[in-house]
């Protein structure tokens, strides 16, 4: 507010031009006796537009802020989920490593007993190298002999060759046999027949022939099924039926070199029956052998006499009063059925679940149901025995037949109406003093 007396001139310093920062210019001239009040105000319309623009900008910013906040919250949830998953993966990895470690430890425990076996194999490998060196030496001598006849004693050379040949044959025979160390998991080939029975292949069948022979039940039956191949046996019911002249007893029958050997029902008579000509080739009584469920295996079933085949030929396992009901082993001539040699063991036959022979050693199981093990071994080559512990899976809980096939290196089993195969592991030991 300005008070001034008198007129104002243009040169008067109070004659001024007022510039408002809001873009308005007002010039004041003349003489005023009144109070001059100068107000410099912005345009109200422009101010409202600016406020409105700011409000809209704030709304947009708010929406963006809300959207960004939702995105951050979503990312936070995802990060928490990832953190949880990482923890789960870490825990799962630890558990997986623990399982792997446990499996590796168990595998090492299984492999540990094989260390001495490998040591023996090293010794066997040295013997093979010795044979190789001797063959090379003899070859060199023969080459020299070709160049200069008479430079070497031919008879001595022939003796060396014959001696080496015999030793090599003995080595091969030893390698073909061995001590049972393990029985593999069961392989179910087929499910058929009753609870008891037997099935088999011929271990000395001609090359390319793989017939399967099938005998259901353990008594009062005389029909044998012949399947052309293992594939036919597994997948079809196509078979040829052979009628035996007498019913069999038990499940201890074997097919060997084209003939079936079986125990005649309610007797201690062994019969050899040719499956091609369907004629009896030979019958013979097994002296003093118990029969008709007197000295059966633990499961019963008229299993008094059990016939077996291994790398060495035909065997009979039974019991006699003279041996107090304990197991007796007889090596049989496959043509005459005559007993060539007999061994008396101290193992009660009624306590045995089943038995089989590998490389001249009789192996006996502790039972026929539940947890089954091979617990007894009798070596006929040394007339000695030992107690062992070789478990195997009794998958269907009732074994009524268990026989070894030397050609397949496998055990054939009849387990509660299932035809089963078990692979076996044999430990071969060849000593230089045996060659």
Backbone torsions as a table, in degrees:
resi	resn	phi	psi	omega
1	UNK	NA	133.9	-176.4
2	UNK	-127.8	132.2	173.3
3	UNK	-108.6	131.5	-178.6
4	UNK	-147.4	133.9	175.0
5	UNK	-100.5	139.9	177.1
6	UNK	93.7	171.3	-176.4
7	UNK	-77.7	163.2	179.3
8	UNK	-111.8	134.4	175.8
9	UNK	-107.2	169.3	-179.6
10	UNK	-69.9	-21.6	-179.8
11	UNK	-90.7	-6.2	-178.4
12	UNK	-67.8	134.9	179.3
13	UNK	-61.9	-17.3	177.8
14	UNK	-86.9	-7.6	172.8
15	UNK	-82.2	113.1	-170.0
16	UNK	-132.1	164.4	170.7
17	UNK	-113.8	119.9	-177.0
18	UNK	-95.6	125.0	177.0
19	UNK	-109.6	120.7	178.3
20	UNK	-94.7	140.7	-178.6
21	UNK	-67.6	-6.4	-176.8
22	UNK	-91.7	6.6	176.1
23	UNK	94.6	14.1	179.9
24	UNK	-112.9	136.9	178.0
25	UNK	-120.3	129.7	177.2
26	UNK	-129.8	126.2	177.9
27	UNK	-101.3	133.2	-179.0
28	UNK	-110.7	120.6	179.0
29	UNK	-131.0	159.5	172.5
30	UNK	96.7	-176.6	-176.8
31	UNK	-103.0	126.3	177.7
32	UNK	-125.3	136.1	172.6
33	UNK	-103.2	-1.9	-176.5
34	UNK	-92.1	161.6	174.9
35	UNK	-71.9	121.4	179.3
36	UNK	-96.1	122.6	177.7
37	UNK	-114.5	124.7	-179.5
38	UNK	-112.4	119.4	176.5
39	UNK	-114.7	127.6	178.9
40	UNK	-112.4	102.2	-175.9
41	UNK	-120.8	148.6	176.1
42	UNK	-73.7	169.5	177.9
43	UNK	-73.1	121.9	-177.6
44	UNK	-60.5	-37.2	-178.8
45	UNK	-64.3	-45.1	179.0
46	UNK	-62.6	-41.3	-180.0
47	UNK	-62.5	-41.0	179.6
48	UNK	-63.6	-39.7	179.2
49	UNK	-64.4	-40.4	179.3
50	UNK	-64.9	-41.3	178.8
51	UNK	-63.4	-41.7	-179.8
52	UNK	-64.1	-41.1	178.0
53	UNK	-62.0	-42.5	178.4
54	UNK	-62.9	-38.4	179.2
55	UNK	-63.6	-42.9	178.8
56	UNK	-65.0	-40.4	178.8
57	UNK	-62.0	-39.7	179.6
58	UNK	-65.3	-39.3	178.2
59	UNK	-62.4	-45.3	178.6
60	UNK	-60.5	-45.1	179.0
61	UNK	-61.4	-39.3	179.9
62	UNK	-64.4	-43.1	178.7
63	UNK	-62.3	-43.6	178.4
64	UNK	-62.3	-39.9	179.5
65	UNK	-63.5	-43.0	178.4
66	UNK	-63.2	-40.9	179.2
67	UNK	-65.4	-44.1	179.1
68	UNK	-64.2	-36.9	179.5
69	UNK	-65.1	-42.1	177.0
70	UNK	-62.4	-40.8	178.9
71	UNK	-62.9	-42.8	178.9
72	UNK	-63.2	-43.5	178.6
73	UNK	-61.9	-41.4	178.0
74	UNK	-62.3	-45.2	177.5
75	UNK	-61.7	-37.4	178.8
76	UNK	-63.1	-43.5	178.2
77	UNK	-63.3	-42.2	178.8
78	UNK	-63.9	-40.5	178.3
79	UNK	-63.4	-40.4	177.4
80	UNK	-64.2	-41.5	177.4
81	UNK	-61.3	-43.4	178.4
82	UNK	-62.9	-39.8	179.1
83	UNK	-62.1	-41.7	178.0
84	UNK	-63.7	-43.6	179.6
85	UNK	-63.9	-40.3	177.9
86	UNK	-60.8	-40.7	177.8
87	UNK	-64.1	-42.9	178.7
88	UNK	-62.7	-44.3	178.7
89	UNK	-61.2	-42.1	179.7
90	UNK	-62.6	-44.6	178.9
91	UNK	-65.3	-42.7	178.8
92	UNK	-62.2	-39.8	178.9
93	UNK	-63.3	-42.2	178.2
94	UNK	-62.5	-43.6	178.9
95	UNK	-64.5	-40.7	178.8
96	UNK	-63.1	-42.8	177.8
97	UNK	-62.3	-38.7	179.3
98	UNK	-64.7	-42.2	177.8
99	UNK	-64.4	-41.8	178.6
100	UNK	-62.3	-42.7	178.9
101	UNK	-62.0	-41.9	179.2
102	UNK	-63.7	-42.2	179.6
103	UNK	-65.0	-41.8	178.9
104	UNK	-64.7	-40.1	178.9
105	UNK	-62.9	-42.8	178.4
106	UNK	-63.7	-40.3	179.5
107	UNK	-64.4	-39.0	177.7
108	UNK	-63.6	-36.9	177.4
109	UNK	-64.4	-35.8	177.5
110	UNK	-69.2	-37.4	-175.7
111	UNK	-79.7	-22.8	-176.0
112	UNK	-55.2	-42.9	179.0
113	UNK	-65.5	-16.2	-178.7
114	UNK	-80.6	-8.7	-179.5
115	UNK	-59.6	-50.3	176.6
116	UNK	-63.2	-29.6	177.6
117	UNK	-64.0	-44.0	178.5
118	UNK	-63.1	-36.2	176.7
119	UNK	-61.1	-41.1	177.9
120	UNK	-64.9	-39.0	178.9
121	UNK	-63.7	-33.3	175.9
122	UNK	-60.3	-43.0	178.4
123	UNK	-63.2	-40.5	177.7
124	UNK	-61.6	-40.6	-179.5
125	UNK	-63.1	-36.8	177.2
126	UNK	-62.9	-39.4	178.1
127	UNK	-63.2	-42.2	179.3
128	UNK	-62.6	-39.9	177.0
129	UNK	-63.5	-38.2	176.4
130	UNK	-60.0	-45.7	179.0
131	UNK	-60.6	-41.8	-179.0
132	UNK	-61.9	-43.2	179.2
133	UNK	-63.4	-41.3	179.8
134	UNK	-64.7	-39.9	177.6
135	UNK	-62.4	-42.6	178.3
136	UNK	-62.7	-41.0	178.5
137	UNK	-62.3	-45.4	179.7
138	UNK	-64.8	-36.5	177.2
139	UNK	-62.9	-41.8	178.1
140	UNK	-61.8	-42.6	179.5
141	UNK	-63.3	-41.5	179.6
142	UNK	-64.1	-39.2	177.8
143	UNK	-63.2	-41.9	177.8
144	UNK	-65.9	-35.4	-179.4
145	UNK	-65.6	-36.0	177.6
146	UNK	-63.1	-35.3	-179.2
147	UNK	-75.4	-36.9	-175.9
148	UNK	-136.9	95.0	179.9
149	UNK	-64.5	135.5	177.5
150	UNK	91.1	-4.2	179.6
151	UNK	-75.0	-13.0	-179.4
152	UNK	-138.7	147.6	179.0
153	UNK	-68.4	109.4	-176.0
154	UNK	-61.9	-39.4	-178.9
155	UNK	-64.4	-41.4	178.1
156	UNK	-64.7	-40.3	177.8
157	UNK	-62.3	-42.8	178.7
158	UNK	-61.4	-39.6	178.5
159	UNK	-63.8	-40.9	179.6
160	UNK	-65.0	-42.1	178.4
161	UNK	-63.1	-43.9	-179.8
162	UNK	-64.4	-42.0	179.8
163	UNK	-63.5	-42.8	178.7
164	UNK	-64.5	-40.8	179.4
165	UNK	-61.3	-43.1	178.7
166	UNK	-63.6	-41.8	-179.8
167	UNK	-66.0	-38.9	177.7
168	UNK	-65.2	-40.9	177.5
169	UNK	-63.2	-42.3	178.1
170	UNK	-62.5	-39.7	178.7
171	UNK	-63.8	-44.3	179.4
172	UNK	-63.2	-38.1	178.8
173	UNK	-66.3	-39.5	178.1
174	UNK	-65.3	-41.5	-179.2
175	UNK	-68.3	-27.1	178.7
176	UNK	-71.5	-22.8	-179.7
177	UNK	-110.7	171.2	178.9
178	UNK	178.5	177.8	-179.5
179	UNK	-94.4	135.2	179.6
180	UNK	-65.9	126.7	178.3
181	UNK	-120.2	-20.6	-178.8
182	UNK	-161.7	153.5	174.8
183	UNK	-123.2	128.3	-175.7
184	UNK	-74.1	-179.9	178.2
185	UNK	-69.3	150.2	-178.2
186	UNK	-69.5	142.4	174.2
187	UNK	-114.6	113.0	-179.3
188	UNK	-79.6	112.3	-178.0
189	UNK	-85.3	-40.1	-177.5
190	UNK	-159.8	156.3	173.5
191	UNK	-120.5	111.2	-176.4
192	UNK	-165.0	163.8	173.8
193	UNK	78.5	-170.7	-177.9
194	UNK	-86.5	-169.6	-177.6
195	UNK	-68.5	-26.6	-175.8
196	UNK	-121.4	150.0	176.9
197	UNK	165.5	-172.8	178.7
198	UNK	-148.0	152.2	175.0
199	UNK	-148.4	155.0	-171.6
200	UNK	-167.1	167.5	167.6
201	UNK	-125.7	163.3	-178.5
202	UNK	-85.2	116.5	-176.7
203	UNK	-70.0	-15.6	178.3
204	UNK	-118.3	27.9	177.4
205	UNK	-65.5	153.0	177.9
206	UNK	-58.0	154.4	-179.6
207	UNK	-57.8	131.5	179.4
208	UNK	93.0	-12.6	178.8
209	UNK	-96.6	129.4	-176.9
210	UNK	-139.7	51.7	-179.7
211	UNK	-69.9	149.8	177.5
212	UNK	-116.1	135.1	-179.7
213	UNK	-114.1	137.2	-167.6
214	UNK	-136.1	126.1	-177.6
215	UNK	-133.8	106.0	-177.3
216	UNK	-83.0	141.1	177.4
217	UNK	77.8	174.0	-176.0
218	UNK	-117.7	-0.8	177.3
219	UNK	-163.9	165.6	175.7
220	UNK	56.8	37.1	177.1
221	UNK	-143.4	145.4	179.8
222	UNK	-137.5	14.7	-179.1
223	UNK	-104.1	124.9	179.9
224	UNK	-110.3	127.7	177.4
225	UNK	-89.8	138.2	174.9
226	UNK	-117.5	119.1	174.8
227	UNK	-102.9	139.7	-174.2
228	UNK	-66.1	-28.3	-177.5
229	UNK	-155.0	167.7	176.3
230	UNK	-64.9	-34.6	178.7
231	UNK	-64.3	-42.9	177.1
232	UNK	-62.2	-40.5	-179.7
233	UNK	-63.6	-40.5	-176.7
234	UNK	-73.8	-37.0	-167.2
235	UNK	-112.1	-10.7	-176.0
236	UNK	-137.1	174.1	171.7
237	UNK	-114.5	28.9	177.6
238	UNK	-86.7	114.3	-178.3
239	UNK	-150.9	162.1	172.6
240	UNK	-106.4	137.7	-177.6
241	UNK	-103.4	130.8	175.8
242	UNK	-111.1	133.2	179.5
243	UNK	-101.9	118.2	179.4
244	UNK	-76.2	154.2	-179.9
245	UNK	-69.9	-20.5	178.9
246	UNK	-140.8	151.6	173.7
247	UNK	-68.2	150.9	179.6
248	UNK	-92.7	168.0	178.1
249	UNK	-124.9	131.4	179.1
250	UNK	77.3	-162.6	-179.0
251	UNK	-125.8	21.6	-174.6
252	UNK	-96.3	34.3	-179.9
253	UNK	-82.2	154.7	174.2
254	UNK	-139.3	150.7	170.5
255	UNK	-108.5	126.3	-175.2
256	UNK	-143.6	117.9	177.2
257	UNK	56.6	43.6	174.5
258	UNK	86.3	-2.5	179.7
259	UNK	-122.0	150.5	175.0
260	UNK	-102.4	134.3	178.4
261	UNK	-110.3	126.2	-178.8
262	UNK	-146.8	160.7	178.1
263	UNK	-91.6	119.9	178.9
264	UNK	-62.6	136.4	-175.7
265	UNK	-57.0	136.4	177.8
266	UNK	56.1	43.3	177.3
267	UNK	-159.7	170.3	172.3
268	UNK	-107.1	31.8	179.9
269	UNK	-93.0	131.6	174.7
270	UNK	-100.6	134.9	-178.9
271	UNK	-120.8	133.4	171.1
272	UNK	-104.6	119.1	-173.8
273	UNK	-123.3	122.0	179.5
274	UNK	-76.2	122.3	-174.9
275	UNK	-78.2	-20.0	177.9
276	UNK	-81.4	-48.8	-178.1
277	UNK	-89.3	-11.2	-177.9
278	UNK	53.1	50.7	176.8
279	UNK	-131.8	153.1	175.2
280	UNK	-77.8	124.7	178.8
281	UNK	-93.7	-31.9	-178.1
282	UNK	-162.9	144.9	170.7
283	UNK	-132.5	146.3	177.9
284	UNK	-158.4	142.7	176.4
285	UNK	-80.7	139.2	175.2
286	UNK	-92.5	101.0	-169.8
287	UNK	-54.3	131.4	173.7
288	UNK	68.0	2.3	-178.1
289	UNK	-70.2	133.5	174.6
290	UNK	-70.1	147.9	-180.0
291	UNK	-150.9	175.6	178.8
292	UNK	61.4	48.1	177.0
293	UNK	65.2	30.6	175.3
294	UNK	-86.7	-49.9	179.1
295	UNK	-126.0	67.5	-179.5
296	UNK	-88.3	170.7	168.8
297	UNK	-69.0	169.9	-174.2
298	UNK	-57.9	-28.6	-177.6
299	UNK	-82.9	-7.1	177.7
300	UNK	87.8	-133.4	171.5
301	UNK	65.6	33.4	177.8
302	UNK	53.5	34.8	-176.1
303	UNK	-90.6	40.9	-176.8
304	UNK	-68.1	-41.5	-176.1
305	UNK	-117.1	121.4	-177.7
306	UNK	-116.9	116.0	178.0
307	UNK	-92.4	141.0	-174.4
308	UNK	-140.8	158.4	176.5
309	UNK	-133.0	136.6	173.1
310	UNK	-136.5	-162.4	-179.1
311	UNK	-62.3	-22.6	-176.3
312	UNK	-96.9	-7.7	177.7
313	UNK	126.2	-144.4	-171.3
314	UNK	-98.1	138.4	-178.7
315	UNK	-134.2	159.2	170.6
316	UNK	-129.8	133.5	177.5
317	UNK	-119.6	127.1	-174.4
318	UNK	-159.1	-167.2	177.3
319	UNK	-142.6	156.6	-178.6
320	UNK	-133.7	159.2	172.7
321	UNK	-63.7	-37.8	-177.9
322	UNK	-61.7	-27.8	178.6
323	UNK	-105.0	24.4	173.8
324	UNK	57.7	34.8	177.9
325	UNK	77.0	6.2	177.2
326	UNK	-84.3	162.0	-174.6
327	UNK	-65.9	137.4	174.3
328	UNK	-120.1	137.9	179.6
329	UNK	-115.8	130.0	176.9
330	UNK	-127.7	131.0	172.5
331	UNK	-86.2	125.7	-174.7
332	UNK	-109.4	146.4	169.6
333	UNK	-76.9	121.5	-175.2
334	UNK	-67.4	-17.4	179.7
335	UNK	-90.6	-45.3	-175.7
336	UNK	-99.4	-15.1	-175.3
337	UNK	65.6	13.2	177.8
338	UNK	-74.4	142.5	177.4
339	UNK	-75.6	119.8	-178.2
340	UNK	-86.7	-35.6	178.9
341	UNK	-160.1	147.9	-175.8
342	UNK	-132.0	142.9	177.9
343	UNK	-126.7	132.6	175.6
344	UNK	-99.4	124.8	178.4
345	UNK	-103.9	175.4	179.1
346	UNK	-108.8	16.5	-177.7
347	UNK	-96.6	120.4	-179.6
348	UNK	-63.5	127.2	-175.4
349	UNK	-67.1	-34.6	-180.0
350	UNK	-67.1	-18.2	179.2
351	UNK	-88.8	-10.2	-178.3
352	UNK	-85.0	135.8	175.9
353	UNK	-74.6	-51.4	176.8
354	UNK	-158.9	171.8	178.6
355	UNK	-148.1	155.7	175.4
356	UNK	-153.5	158.2	-177.6
357	UNK	-117.8	130.9	174.3
358	UNK	-128.0	121.7	176.2
359	UNK	53.6	42.0	176.5
360	UNK	79.4	5.4	178.4
361	UNK	-110.6	126.3	176.1
362	UNK	-84.9	126.8	176.4
363	UNK	-111.3	133.8	-175.9
364	UNK	-122.5	136.9	177.3
365	UNK	-92.5	157.3	-177.5
366	UNK	-81.3	-9.5	-179.2
367	UNK	-176.1	-174.7	-178.5
368	UNK	-123.7	-7.2	-179.2
369	UNK	-133.7	160.4	177.6
370	UNK	68.3	-147.3	179.2
371	UNK	-70.2	109.8	-172.9
372	UNK	-109.9	138.6	179.2
373	UNK	-138.1	155.3	166.5
374	UNK	-89.6	118.9	-171.5
375	UNK	-120.1	-7.1	-174.8
376	UNK	-142.1	137.5	178.5
377	UNK	-136.5	128.9	177.6
378	UNK	-117.4	118.6	-179.1
379	UNK	-91.9	113.6	-178.5
380	UNK	-73.1	-24.4	-178.8
381	UNK	-71.9	-21.2	177.9
382	UNK	-121.0	-3.5	-176.9
383	UNK	54.9	40.9	178.9
384	UNK	-126.8	163.2	179.2
385	UNK	-135.8	165.6	175.7
386	UNK	-153.0	154.3	175.1
387	UNK	-95.9	130.2	-175.7
388	UNK	-127.3	177.8	-179.6
389	UNK	-144.2	91.7	179.3
390	UNK	-123.0	97.9	-179.2
391	UNK	-76.4	154.6	171.0
392	UNK	-151.6	158.0	-172.3
393	UNK	-80.9	118.3	174.7
394	UNK	-92.3	82.3	-165.3
395	UNK	-63.0	-37.1	-174.5
396	UNK	-114.6	13.0	163.4
397	UNK	71.7	9.8	175.8
398	UNK	-156.9	94.5	-179.5
399	UNK	-90.7	121.7	178.7
400	UNK	-115.4	1.9	177.1
401	UNK	-159.1	132.4	179.3
402	UNK	-148.9	107.2	-176.0
403	UNK	-133.9	146.9	-179.6
404	UNK	-93.9	139.4	174.4
405	UNK	-115.7	111.4	-175.1
406	UNK	-66.7	-24.4	179.3
407	UNK	-72.7	-43.7	-178.3
408	UNK	-86.7	-11.3	-172.8
409	UNK	50.5	49.2	-176.4
410	UNK	-145.7	158.2	174.1
411	UNK	-98.4	130.6	173.9
412	UNK	-97.0	132.5	-178.0
413	UNK	-135.4	148.1	170.5
414	UNK	-113.4	115.0	-172.4
415	UNK	-126.7	94.1	173.1
416	UNK	55.7	48.5	179.0
417	UNK	82.7	14.1	177.0
418	UNK	-123.8	136.1	177.3
419	UNK	-96.3	120.1	-167.2
420	UNK	-122.0	149.4	170.6
421	UNK	-121.9	140.2	172.7
422	UNK	-124.3	125.6	170.2
423	UNK	-77.8	149.4	-178.6
424	UNK	-121.7	152.9	175.1
425	UNK	-111.6	124.7	-179.6
426	UNK	-112.9	139.9	179.5
427	UNK	-99.4	116.1	-177.1
428	UNK	-97.2	129.0	175.3
429	UNK	-126.1	123.4	176.6
430	UNK	-119.7	120.0	179.0
431	UNK	-105.8	144.4	-176.1
432	UNK	-63.6	-28.9	-178.7
433	UNK	-76.0	-8.0	177.9
434	UNK	-94.8	-4.7	-176.2
435	UNK	-101.3	NA	NA
